[in-house]
Every structure is written in structure tokens, then in C-alpha cells.
Amino acid sequence: MSFTENVAAGSHGTPAGTFRLWLVLIVATILTWQLGESRGGGLLTAIILGIAMIKGAVIAFDFMALRHAPLLWRCLLGGWLVLVCSLIGLAYWKGITP
């Protein structure tokens, strides 16, 4: 069985599980929005970026079905998420330091 047949054979999970993940993503989006509206510091920014990175991983691995992809693709995507969030955090940190 090829990779595409495996994905097509139901590796996305159940519709109820997908709906629960979608609800978690909606709640996480509302949470990060509310946290972003408050006047926080670097710790709050790190929490928001952490939630964003987790959301990105859920979308990539569950909704894009990369959980069952070859290891190289999973590592590339995970590394990309870490790199982007780290660069955003670094830009924020450099922007607030005199």
C-alpha cells in the first residue's frame, strides 16, 4: 500500500475527532487574540508564540495528514515552525530592548 493510499484509507481520524480538534483550534485562536489584546511582556509573547506553534503543528500533522508522512517531511515542517516562531520572538525581543 502506498503512502497516498494509506492517507486515503482513513488516517485522518474520525469526523468527531476532527471536529474536536477544530474546536480546540478555535478556542486557542480566541485565547491568543485575548492575550494579545492585553498589555503583557516577553513571557506573554512567548506563551502566544507557543500556542501559535502548537496550532501550526496540529494543522500540519492532523489536517494535512503529515503525521503519517515520511520522517524527512515531518522534520522539515517541525523545523520550519520552530524557525519561524523563533525569528518572530527574536524580532520582538530586539524591538523592545534599547
Secondary structure, 3 states (H helix, E strand, C coil): CCHHHHHHCCCCCCHHHHHHHHHHHHHHHHHHHHHHHCCCCHHHHHHHHHHHHHHHHHHHHHHCCHHHCCHHHHHHHHHHHHHHHHHHHHHHHHHHCC
